[in-house]
Amino acid sequence: MLFDKNAVHYLLEDLASRLEAVMGLTRALTGRLVLRLTKITGVDISSMDFGGVGI
């Protein structure tokens, strides 16, 4: 449910806004982890699709 973009429409407005903030932070942290991992391993991620994470 937390990864369904439409899930926020089924919840209360206050809870939905908090979940959106948490999901945004999760996406940002995941992006940072991917970048850190690529620096450590030397993997080239320039040709990989990350589904709009913005890396």
CHARMM-style PDB file with segment names, atoms N, HN, CA, C and O in Angstrom:
ATOM      1  N   MET     1       0.823  -1.188   0.000  1.00  0.00      PROA
ATOM      2  CA  MET     1       0.000   0.000   0.000  1.00  0.00      PROA
ATOM      3  C   MET     1       0.871   1.258   0.000  1.00  0.00      PROA
ATOM      4  O   MET     1       0.520   2.239  -0.655  1.00  0.00      PROA
ATOM      5  N   LEU     2       1.982   1.253   0.708  1.00  0.00      PROA
ATOM      6  HN  LEU     2       2.268   0.456   1.239  1.00  0.00      PROA
ATOM      7  CA  LEU     2       2.822   2.445   0.766  1.00  0.00      PROA
ATOM      8  C   LEU     2       3.487   2.760  -0.561  1.00  0.00      PROA
ATOM      9  O   LEU     2       3.879   3.902  -0.799  1.00  0.00      PROA
ATOM     10  N   PHE     3       3.620   1.759  -1.434  1.00  0.00      PROA
ATOM     11  HN  PHE     3       3.301   0.831  -1.240  1.00  0.00      PROA
ATOM     12  CA  PHE     3       4.279   1.992  -2.701  1.00  0.00      PROA
ATOM     13  C   PHE     3       3.298   2.217  -3.848  1.00  0.00      PROA
ATOM     14  O   PHE     3       3.717   2.419  -4.988  1.00  0.00      PROA
ATOM     15  N   ASP     4       2.017   2.184  -3.564  1.00  0.00      PROA
ATOM     16  HN  ASP     4       1.676   2.020  -2.638  1.00  0.00      PROA
ATOM     17  CA  ASP     4       0.989   2.469  -4.555  1.00  0.00      PROA
ATOM     18  C   ASP     4       0.750   3.970  -4.563  1.00  0.00      PROA
ATOM     19  O   ASP     4       0.341   4.537  -3.550  1.00  0.00      PROA
ATOM     20  N   LYS     5       1.001   4.621  -5.698  1.00  0.00      PROA
ATOM     21  HN  LYS     5       1.333   4.160  -6.521  1.00  0.00      PROA
ATOM     22  CA  LYS     5       0.849   6.076  -5.776  1.00  0.00      PROA
ATOM     23  C   LYS     5      -0.589   6.523  -5.532  1.00  0.00      PROA
ATOM     24  O   LYS     5      -0.813   7.665  -5.131  1.00  0.00      PROA
ATOM     25  N   ASN     6      -1.558   5.655  -5.765  1.00  0.00      PROA
ATOM     26  HN  ASN     6      -1.375   4.728  -6.092  1.00  0.00      PROA
ATOM     27  CA  ASN     6      -2.957   6.010  -5.569  1.00  0.00      PROA
ATOM     28  C   ASN     6      -3.436   5.778  -4.146  1.00  0.00      PROA
ATOM     29  O   ASN     6      -4.559   6.153  -3.807  1.00  0.00      PROA
ATOM     30  N   ALA     7      -2.606   5.166  -3.304  1.00  0.00      PROA
ATOM     31  HN  ALA     7      -1.694   4.862  -3.578  1.00  0.00      PROA
ATOM     32  CA  ALA     7      -3.019   4.832  -1.940  1.00  0.00      PROA
ATOM     33  C   ALA     7      -3.365   6.074  -1.130  1.00  0.00      PROA
ATOM     34  O   ALA     7      -4.230   6.020  -0.255  1.00  0.00      PROA
ATOM     35  N   VAL     8      -2.704   7.188  -1.409  1.00  0.00      PROA
ATOM     36  HN  VAL     8      -2.002   7.233  -2.120  1.00  0.00      PROA
ATOM     37  CA  VAL     8      -2.961   8.404  -0.631  1.00  0.00      PROA
ATOM     38  C   VAL     8      -4.382   8.926  -0.823  1.00  0.00      PROA
ATOM     39  O   VAL     8      -4.885   9.667   0.022  1.00  0.00      PROA
ATOM     40  N   HSD     9      -5.036   8.550  -1.924  1.00  0.00      PROA
ATOM     41  HN  HSD     9      -4.628   7.948  -2.610  1.00  0.00      PROA
ATOM     42  CA  HSD     9      -6.404   9.002  -2.177  1.00  0.00      PROA
ATOM     43  C   HSD     9      -7.424   8.281  -1.297  1.00  0.00      PROA
ATOM     44  O   HSD     9      -8.558   8.736  -1.143  1.00  0.00      PROA
ATOM     45  N   TYR    10      -7.009   7.154  -0.725  1.00  0.00      PROA
ATOM     46  HN  TYR    10      -6.089   6.784  -0.850  1.00  0.00      PROA
ATOM     47  CA  TYR    10      -7.911   6.375   0.112  1.00  0.00      PROA
ATOM     48  C   TYR    10      -7.779   6.706   1.596  1.00  0.00      PROA
ATOM     49  O   TYR    10      -8.553   6.204   2.411  1.00  0.00      PROA
ATOM     50  N   LEU    11      -6.829   7.526   1.948  1.00  0.00      PROA
ATOM     51  HN  LEU    11      -6.200   7.934   1.286  1.00  0.00      PROA
ATOM     52  CA  LEU    11      -6.548   7.815   3.349  1.00  0.00      PROA
ATOM     53  C   LEU    11      -7.020   9.211   3.726  1.00  0.00      PROA
ATOM     54  O   LEU    11      -7.385  10.010   2.863  1.00  0.00      PROA
ATOM     55  N   LEU    12      -7.009   9.491   5.005  1.00  0.00      PROA
ATOM     56  HN  LEU    12      -6.713   8.842   5.705  1.00  0.00      PROA
ATOM     57  CA  LEU    12      -7.331  10.829   5.469  1.00  0.00      PROA
ATOM     58  C   LEU    12      -6.295  11.814   4.946  1.00  0.00      PROA
ATOM     59  O   LEU    12      -5.143  11.449   4.713  1.00  0.00      PROA
ATOM     60  N   GLU    13      -6.707  13.056   4.765  1.00  0.00      PROA
ATOM     61  HN  GLU    13      -7.643  13.352   4.955  1.00  0.00      PROA
ATOM     62  CA  GLU    13      -5.843  14.052   4.151  1.00  0.00      PROA
ATOM     63  C   GLU    13      -4.544  14.266   4.934  1.00  0.00      PROA
ATOM     64  O   GLU    13      -3.472  14.351   4.335  1.00  0.00      PROA
ATOM     65  N   ASP    14      -4.629  14.354   6.258  1.00  0.00      PROA
ATOM     66  HN  ASP    14      -5.500  14.285   6.744  1.00  0.00      PROA
ATOM     67  CA  ASP    14      -3.433  14.582   7.068  1.00  0.00      PROA
ATOM     68  C   ASP    14      -2.474  13.404   6.974  1.00  0.00      PROA
ATOM     69  O   ASP    14      -1.269  13.587   6.801  1.00  0.00      PROA
ATOM     70  N   LEU    15      -3.003  12.218   7.085  1.00  0.00      PROA
ATOM     71  HN  LEU    15      -3.982  12.069   7.225  1.00  0.00      PROA
ATOM     72  CA  LEU    15      -2.170  11.021   6.998  1.00  0.00      PROA
ATOM     73  C   LEU    15      -1.567  10.896   5.607  1.00  0.00      PROA
ATOM     74  O   LEU    15      -0.411  10.499   5.460  1.00  0.00      PROA
ATOM     75  N   ALA    16      -2.334  11.228   4.605  1.00  0.00      PROA
ATOM     76  HN  ALA    16      -3.273  11.551   4.724  1.00  0.00      PROA
ATOM     77  CA  ALA    16      -1.859  11.151   3.231  1.00  0.00      PROA
ATOM     78  C   ALA    16      -0.675  12.099   3.015  1.00  0.00      PROA
ATOM     79  O   ALA    16       0.297  11.725   2.359  1.00  0.00      PROA
ATOM     80  N   SER    17      -0.743  13.303   3.551  1.00  0.00      PROA
ATOM     81  HN  SER    17      -1.533  13.607   4.084  1.00  0.00      PROA
ATOM     82  CA  SER    17       0.358  14.248   3.371  1.00  0.00      PROA
ATOM     83  C   SER    17       1.613  13.771   4.098  1.00  0.00      PROA
ATOM     84  O   SER    17       2.726  13.974   3.613  1.00  0.00      PROA
ATOM     85  N   ARG    18       1.442  13.146   5.244  1.00  0.00      PROA
ATOM     86  HN  ARG    18       0.538  12.981   5.638  1.00  0.00      PROA
ATOM     87  CA  ARG    18       2.598  12.617   5.965  1.00  0.00      PROA
ATOM     88  C   ARG    18       3.220  11.444   5.214  1.00  0.00      PROA
ATOM     89  O   ARG    18       4.443  11.323   5.143  1.00  0.00      PROA
ATOM     90  N   LEU    19       2.380  10.591   4.659  1.00  0.00      PROA
ATOM     91  HN  LEU    19       1.387  10.689   4.716  1.00  0.00      PROA
ATOM     92  CA  LEU    19       2.904   9.460   3.883  1.00  0.00      PROA
ATOM     93  C   LEU    19       3.631   9.933   2.631  1.00  0.00      PROA
ATOM     94  O   LEU    19       4.652   9.357   2.255  1.00  0.00      PROA
ATOM     95  N   GLU    20       3.122  10.966   1.986  1.00  0.00      PROA
ATOM     96  HN  GLU    20       2.292  11.434   2.291  1.00  0.00      PROA
ATOM     97  CA  GLU    20       3.801  11.513   0.814  1.00  0.00      PROA
ATOM     98  C   GLU    20       5.175  12.037   1.188  1.00  0.00      PROA
ATOM     99  O   GLU    20       6.135  11.849   0.441  1.00  0.00      PROA
ATOM    100  N   ALA    21       5.281  12.698   2.343  1.00  0.00      PROA
ATOM    101  HN  ALA    21       4.501  12.851   2.949  1.00  0.00      PROA
ATOM    102  CA  ALA    21       6.575  13.194   2.802  1.00  0.00      PROA
ATOM    103  C   ALA    21       7.532  12.038   3.085  1.00  0.00      PROA
ATOM    104  O   ALA    21       8.709  12.100   2.729  1.00  0.00      PROA
ATOM    105  N   VAL    22       7.031  11.001   3.715  1.00  0.00      PROA
ATOM    106  HN  VAL    22       6.075  10.951   4.003  1.00  0.00      PROA
ATOM    107  CA  VAL    22       7.863   9.829   4.011  1.00  0.00      PROA
ATOM    108  C   VAL    22       8.308   9.166   2.709  1.00  0.00      PROA
ATOM    109  O   VAL    22       9.468   8.773   2.582  1.00  0.00      PROA
ATOM    110  N   MET    23       7.413   9.041   1.755  1.00  0.00      PROA
ATOM    111  HN  MET    23       6.471   9.360   1.858  1.00  0.00      PROA
ATOM    112  CA  MET    23       7.760   8.421   0.476  1.00  0.00      PROA
ATOM    113  C   MET    23       8.791   9.261  -0.268  1.00  0.00      PROA
ATOM    114  O   MET    23       9.691   8.716  -0.906  1.00  0.00      PROA
ATOM    115  N   GLY    24       8.668  10.580  -0.190  1.00  0.00      PROA
ATOM    116  HN  GLY    24       7.937  11.023   0.329  1.00  0.00      PROA
ATOM    117  CA  GLY    24       9.664  11.454  -0.820  1.00  0.00      PROA
ATOM    118  C   GLY    24      11.032  11.289  -0.194  1.00  0.00      PROA
ATOM    119  O   GLY    24      12.040  11.228  -0.898  1.00  0.00      PROA
ATOM    120  N   LEU    25      11.072  11.215   1.128  1.00  0.00      PROA
ATOM    121  HN  LEU    25      10.254  11.264   1.700  1.00  0.00      PROA
ATOM    122  CA  LEU    25      12.344  10.998   1.817  1.00  0.00      PROA
ATOM    123  C   LEU    25      12.925   9.630   1.483  1.00  0.00      PROA
ATOM    124  O   LEU    25      14.138   9.484   1.327  1.00  0.00      PROA
ATOM    125  N   THR    26      12.057   8.635   1.376  1.00  0.00      PROA
ATOM    126  HN  THR    26      11.073   8.754   1.503  1.00  0.00      PROA
ATOM    127  CA  THR    26      12.510   7.289   1.031  1.00  0.00      PROA
ATOM    128  C   THR    26      13.134   7.274  -0.357  1.00  0.00      PROA
ATOM    129  O   THR    26      14.183   6.662  -0.561  1.00  0.00      PROA
ATOM    130  N   ARG    27      12.492   7.949  -1.317  1.00  0.00      PROA
ATOM    131  HN  ARG    27      11.640   8.446  -1.151  1.00  0.00      PROA
ATOM    132  CA  ARG    27      13.050   8.018  -2.672  1.00  0.00      PROA
ATOM    133  C   ARG    27      14.394   8.733  -2.672  1.00  0.00      PROA
ATOM    134  O   ARG    27      15.329   8.299  -3.346  1.00  0.00      PROA
ATOM    135  N   ALA    28      14.496   9.825  -1.922  1.00  0.00      PROA
ATOM    136  HN  ALA    28      13.737  10.178  -1.375  1.00  0.00      PROA
ATOM    137  CA  ALA    28      15.749  10.580  -1.873  1.00  0.00      PROA
ATOM    138  C   ALA    28      16.868   9.752  -1.247  1.00  0.00      PROA
ATOM    139  O   ALA    28      17.990   9.733  -1.753  1.00  0.00      PROA
ATOM    140  N   LEU    29      16.562   9.071  -0.148  1.00  0.00      PROA
ATOM    141  HN  LEU    29      15.651   9.086   0.264  1.00  0.00      PROA
ATOM    142  CA  LEU    29      17.571   8.247   0.509  1.00  0.00      PROA
ATOM    143  C   LEU    29      17.990   7.062  -0.357  1.00  0.00      PROA
ATOM    144  O   LEU    29      19.166   6.699  -0.389  1.00  0.00      PROA
ATOM    145  N   THR    30      17.035   6.461  -1.055  1.00  0.00      PROA
ATOM    146  HN  THR    30      16.080   6.756  -1.029  1.00  0.00      PROA
ATOM    147  CA  THR    30      17.355   5.360  -1.953  1.00  0.00      PROA
ATOM    148  C   THR    30      18.285   5.836  -3.063  1.00  0.00      PROA
ATOM    149  O   THR    30      19.241   5.147  -3.418  1.00  0.00      PROA
ATOM    150  N   GLY    31      18.005   7.004  -3.604  1.00  0.00      PROA
ATOM    151  HN  GLY    31      17.228   7.564  -3.315  1.00  0.00      PROA
ATOM    152  CA  GLY    31      18.870   7.578  -4.640  1.00  0.00      PROA
ATOM    153  C   GLY    31      20.281   7.800  -4.134  1.00  0.00      PROA
ATOM    154  O   GLY    31      21.252   7.503  -4.831  1.00  0.00      PROA
ATOM    155  N   ARG    32      20.398   8.323  -2.919  1.00  0.00      PROA
ATOM    156  HN  ARG    32      19.610   8.564  -2.352  1.00  0.00      PROA
ATOM    157  CA  ARG    32      21.718   8.551  -2.339  1.00  0.00      PROA
ATOM    158  C   ARG    32      22.456   7.230  -2.107  1.00  0.00      PROA
ATOM    159  O   ARG    32      23.664   7.140  -2.329  1.00  0.00      PROA
ATOM    160  N   LEU    33      21.726   6.210  -1.663  1.00  0.00      PROA
ATOM    161  HN  LEU    33      20.745   6.283  -1.483  1.00  0.00      PROA
ATOM    162  CA  LEU    33      22.347   4.907  -1.455  1.00  0.00      PROA
ATOM    163  C   LEU    33      22.843   4.301  -2.763  1.00  0.00      PROA
ATOM    164  O   LEU    33      23.920   3.708  -2.812  1.00  0.00      PROA
ATOM    165  N   VAL    34      22.049   4.453  -3.823  1.00  0.00      PROA
ATOM    166  HN  VAL    34      21.174   4.935  -3.783  1.00  0.00      PROA
ATOM    167  CA  VAL    34      22.462   3.937  -5.131  1.00  0.00      PROA
ATOM    168  C   VAL    34      23.718   4.656  -5.604  1.00  0.00      PROA
ATOM    169  O   VAL    34      24.647   4.017  -6.098  1.00  0.00      PROA
ATOM    170  N   LEU    35      23.756   5.971  -5.458  1.00  0.00      PROA
ATOM    171  HN  LEU    35      23.001   6.490  -5.057  1.00  0.00      PROA
ATOM    172  CA  LEU    35      24.943   6.728  -5.868  1.00  0.00      PROA
ATOM    173  C   LEU    35      26.173   6.313  -5.063  1.00  0.00      PROA
ATOM    174  O   LEU    35      27.260   6.153  -5.618  1.00  0.00      PROA
ATOM    175  N   ARG    36      25.999   6.140  -3.768  1.00  0.00      PROA
ATOM    176  HN  ARG    36      25.116   6.269  -3.317  1.00  0.00      PROA
ATOM    177  CA  ARG    36      27.120   5.720  -2.911  1.00  0.00      PROA
ATOM    178  C   ARG    36      27.616   4.330  -3.305  1.00  0.00      PROA
ATOM    179  O   ARG    36      28.821   4.088  -3.372  1.00  0.00      PROA
ATOM    180  N   LEU    37      26.686   3.430  -3.563  1.00  0.00      PROA
ATOM    181  HN  LEU    37      25.707   3.626  -3.510  1.00  0.00      PROA
ATOM    182  CA  LEU    37      27.058   2.076  -3.964  1.00  0.00      PROA
ATOM    183  C   LEU    37      27.824   2.074  -5.285  1.00  0.00      PROA
ATOM    184  O   LEU    37      28.770   1.304  -5.454  1.00  0.00      PROA
ATOM    185  N   THR    38      27.421   2.929  -6.217  1.00  0.00      PROA
ATOM    186  HN  THR    38      26.653   3.554  -6.080  1.00  0.00      PROA
ATOM    187  CA  THR    38      28.122   2.975  -7.496  1.00  0.00      PROA
ATOM    188  C   THR    38      29.530   3.531  -7.336  1.00  0.00      PROA
ATOM    189  O   THR    38      30.446   3.116  -8.047  1.00  0.00      PROA
ATOM    190  N   LYS    39      29.709   4.460  -6.414  1.00  0.00      PROA
ATOM    191  HN  LYS    39      28.966   4.797  -5.837  1.00  0.00      PROA
ATOM    192  CA  LYS    39      31.065   4.973  -6.167  1.00  0.00      PROA
ATOM    193  C   LYS    39      31.950   3.901  -5.556  1.00  0.00      PROA
ATOM    194  O   LYS    39      33.128   3.792  -5.895  1.00  0.00      PROA
ATOM    195  N   ILE    40      31.384   3.110  -4.655  1.00  0.00      PROA
ATOM    196  HN  ILE    40      30.427   3.198  -4.379  1.00  0.00      PROA
ATOM    197  CA  ILE    40      32.157   2.062  -3.993  1.00  0.00      PROA
ATOM    198  C   ILE    40      32.507   0.936  -4.962  1.00  0.00      PROA
ATOM    199  O   ILE    40      33.639   0.453  -4.978  1.00  0.00      PROA
ATOM    200  N   THR    41      31.532   0.522  -5.768  1.00  0.00      PROA
ATOM    201  HN  THR    41      30.612   0.914  -5.755  1.00  0.00      PROA
ATOM    202  CA  THR    41      31.734  -0.637  -6.647  1.00  0.00      PROA
ATOM    203  C   THR    41      32.267  -0.266  -8.023  1.00  0.00      PROA
ATOM    204  O   THR    41      32.808  -1.121  -8.723  1.00  0.00      PROA
ATOM    205  N   GLY    42      32.125   0.986  -8.420  1.00  0.00      PROA
ATOM    206  HN  GLY    42      31.685   1.682  -7.851  1.00  0.00      PROA
ATOM    207  CA  GLY    42      32.578   1.403  -9.739  1.00  0.00      PROA
ATOM    208  C   GLY    42      31.633   1.033 -10.863  1.00  0.00      PROA
ATOM    209  O   GLY    42      32.025   1.055 -12.030  1.00  0.00      PROA
ATOM    210  N   VAL    43      30.387   0.692 -10.535  1.00  0.00      PROA
ATOM    211  HN  VAL    43      30.068   0.674  -9.587  1.00  0.00      PROA
ATOM    212  CA  VAL    43      29.398   0.310 -11.542  1.00  0.00      PROA
ATOM    213  C   VAL    43      28.891   1.565 -12.246  1.00  0.00      PROA
ATOM    214  O   VAL    43      28.605   2.574 -11.602  1.00  0.00      PROA
ATOM    215  N   ASP    44      28.782   1.495 -13.580  1.00  0.00      PROA
ATOM    216  HN  ASP    44      29.014   0.675 -14.103  1.00  0.00      PROA
ATOM    217  CA  ASP    44      28.260   2.612 -14.368  1.00  0.00      PROA
ATOM    218  C   ASP    44      26.737   2.504 -14.445  1.00  0.00      PROA
ATOM    219  O   ASP    44      26.210   1.559 -15.031  1.00  0.00      PROA
ATOM    220  N   ILE    45      26.031   3.470 -13.856  1.00  0.00      PROA
ATOM    221  HN  ILE    45      26.460   4.238 -13.380  1.00  0.00      PROA
ATOM    222  CA  ILE    45      24.568   3.422 -13.840  1.00  0.00      PROA
ATOM    223  C   ILE    45      23.947   4.390 -14.843  1.00  0.00      PROA
ATOM    224  O   ILE    45      22.730   4.576 -14.852  1.00  0.00      PROA
ATOM    225  N   SER    46      24.765   5.000 -15.679  1.00  0.00      PROA
ATOM    226  HN  SER    46      25.754   4.849 -15.672  1.00  0.00      PROA
ATOM    227  CA  SER    46      24.246   6.014 -16.597  1.00  0.00      PROA
ATOM    228  C   SER    46      23.218   5.466 -17.579  1.00  0.00      PROA
ATOM    229  O   SER    46      22.361   6.216 -18.047  1.00  0.00      PROA
ATOM    230  N   SER    47      23.281   4.197 -17.897  1.00  0.00      PROA
ATOM    231  HN  SER    47      23.977   3.588 -17.518  1.00  0.00      PROA
ATOM    232  CA  SER    47      22.340   3.638 -18.870  1.00  0.00      PROA
ATOM    233  C   SER    47      21.179   2.896 -18.213  1.00  0.00      PROA
ATOM    234  O   SER    47      20.347   2.314 -18.908  1.00  0.00      PROA
ATOM    235  N   MET    48      21.114   2.911 -16.876  1.00  0.00      PROA
ATOM    236  HN  MET    48      21.790   3.385 -16.311  1.00  0.00      PROA
ATOM    237  CA  MET    48      20.049   2.201 -16.164  1.00  0.00      PROA
ATOM    238  C   MET    48      18.869   3.119 -15.893  1.00  0.00      PROA
ATOM    239  O   MET    48      19.040   4.314 -15.654  1.00  0.00      PROA
ATOM    240  N   ASP    49      17.675   2.551 -15.932  1.00  0.00      PROA
ATOM    241  HN  ASP    49      17.537   1.580 -16.126  1.00  0.00      PROA
ATOM    242  CA  ASP    49      16.454   3.287 -15.661  1.00  0.00      PROA
ATOM    243  C   ASP    49      16.041   3.041 -14.200  1.00  0.00      PROA
ATOM    244  O   ASP    49      15.912   1.895 -13.769  1.00  0.00      PROA
ATOM    245  N   PHE    50      15.839   4.113 -13.460  1.00  0.00      PROA
ATOM    246  HN  PHE    50      15.944   5.043 -13.810  1.00  0.00      PROA
ATOM    247  CA  PHE    50      15.465   3.988 -12.065  1.00  0.00      PROA
ATOM    248  C   PHE    50      14.040   4.439 -11.804  1.00  0.00      PROA
ATOM    249  O   PHE    50      13.696   4.745 -10.662  1.00  0.00      PROA
ATOM    250  N   GLY    51      13.224   4.486 -12.802  1.00  0.00      PROA
ATOM    251  HN  GLY    51      13.503   4.237 -13.729  1.00  0.00      PROA
ATOM    252  CA  GLY    51      11.808   4.776 -12.608  1.00  0.00      PROA
ATOM    253  C   GLY    51      11.509   6.167 -12.083  1.00  0.00      PROA
ATOM    254  O   GLY    51      10.593   6.338 -11.279  1.00  0.00      PROA
ATOM    255  N   GLY    52      12.259   7.158 -12.521  1.00  0.00      PROA
ATOM    256  HN  GLY    52      13.003   7.018 -13.174  1.00  0.00      PROA
ATOM    257  CA  GLY    52      11.945   8.531 -12.117  1.00  0.00      PROA
ATOM    258  C   GLY    52      12.543   8.982 -10.810  1.00  0.00      PROA
ATOM    259  O   GLY    52      12.107   9.986 -10.248  1.00  0.00      PROA
ATOM    260  N   VAL    53      13.532   8.266 -10.312  1.00  0.00      PROA
ATOM    261  HN  VAL    53      13.886   7.450 -10.769  1.00  0.00      PROA
ATOM    262  CA  VAL    53      14.170   8.666  -9.060  1.00  0.00      PROA
ATOM    263  C   VAL    53      14.946   9.957  -9.258  1.00  0.00      PROA
ATOM    264  O   VAL    53      15.112  10.725  -8.311  1.00  0.00      PROA
ATOM    265  N   GLY    54      15.413  10.205 -10.445  1.00  0.00      PROA
ATOM    266  HN  GLY    54      15.278   9.581 -11.215  1.00  0.00      PROA
ATOM    267  CA  GLY    54      16.126  11.436 -10.727  1.00  0.00      PROA
ATOM    268  C   GLY    54      17.612  11.353 -10.497  1.00  0.00      PROA
ATOM    269  O   GLY    54      18.259  12.356 -10.195  1.00  0.00      PROA
ATOM    270  N   ILE    55      18.152  10.175 -10.636  1.00  0.00      PROA
ATOM    271  HN  ILE    55      17.626   9.360 -10.881  1.00  0.00      PROA
ATOM    272  CA  ILE    55      19.604  10.020 -10.452  1.00  0.00      PROA
ATOM    273  C   ILE    55      20.315  10.407 -11.711  1.00  0.00      PROA
ATOM    274  OT1 ILE    55      21.544  10.349 -11.768  1.00  0.00      PROA
TER     275      ILE     55
END
